C-alpha cells in the first residue's frame, strides 16, 4: 500500500461516506477506520466495503492515548482525517465531560 490513512469516526453518517469514497477511489491506500461505535456509529453503513483488501475497521477510543500510540505503530499511519466527535446537543447538557474528553482530549491525543 502506498499510504495508510486513519479516519476517525468512520462509522458515523459523514464518516461512512468518506470511508467508502476513500476505499473505492484510492485502492492503493490502506484506509483504517477507527470508531468507538457509540450511538452515532453503525457498521451497517459500511457493509459494501468491509471485505475490501484496503479497508480495516478498528474499534477503539481516541481518548485512550496508549491505544492510539499502539495503533499508529501497528499500521504506520501516514495521515489522519479526524471526524470522531460527540455532537448531540442534548447529550452535552446531560454529560458535558464526555464531550470534553472526546472532542478536546481525543483531538489532542491524535
N, C-alpha and C positions, 0 to 999 in steps of 0.2 A: 504494500500500500504506500502511496506517495506521502500522504499526511494522515494524521489522526486528529479528528475534530471531536471535542466533547460538547454535547448540547445538554444543558441542564434544564429540567422541566419539560423534557421532550415527550412526555405522555399527556400533557395538557392540550387544550384546544389549539392554541397557536403553535406550541412546540411540536405537536404531532405533524402538523402541516409542514413545518420546516424540516423535521427529520425525514419525512417522506421525500420532500424535494431534494434534499442533500444526498440521500441514499441513491435515488434514481438518477440525479444529474451528475454525480461525481462517483462513478463506480470504482475509481482507483483510490478513493479516500475511505478510510475506516471511520464510520460515524458511531460514536459511543454515546448512547442516550442514558443520562443519569436522572432518575426520578425517584422521589420518595413514595409515590403513589398514594397521596392523600386524597381528599375529597375532589380535587380537580384533575387528577391523573387517571387515565384509563388506557390500558394496553390494547383494548379492542380497537382503538383508533389507529393502531399500527399493525394490524393483522397482515396487511398486504406486503409488509417489508420484513417481518420478523424472521424469515428464513433466508434473507439475502446475505451473501457472504461478507459484505462490507458493513453489516449492521450488528451492533452489540447493545443489549439492554443491561443496565446495572441498576439494581435497586439500592438506594442509599440516600444519605442526607448531607447537604452541603455545610451543615453546621458542625460536622464531625471532621475536625482538621486531620487527624491521623488517617481516617478513611480516605480523604482526598489525597493526601500525600502518597498513600499506597496505590490509589487509582492512577494518579499521574505517572508514577513509577512503572506500574504494570503495563499501561497502554502507551507510554511515551507520547503524551498529549502534545500536539503542536499548536493547537488553538482552541479557544473556548467561546461558545455562544451561550450566554447566560440568560435563561428565561425562567428559572425556578424562582418562585415568589409566593408569598401569602398575599392574596389580593381581594378577598371578600370583606367588604367594609363591616358587615355585621359581626364577623368573627374578630375583627380588630378591636371592637368595643368589648367583646367578651374576654378576649385573651391577647392583649397587646404585646406581651412578651414573646409570644410565638412569632409575631410579625417582626419584632426587633431582631430576634435570633436568626430567622431565615433571611429577611431582606437586608439586614445590615451585617451581622456576624458572618452569615453564609457567603455574602458577597466579598467581604474582606478575606475570608478563608480561600476563596478561589484565586 
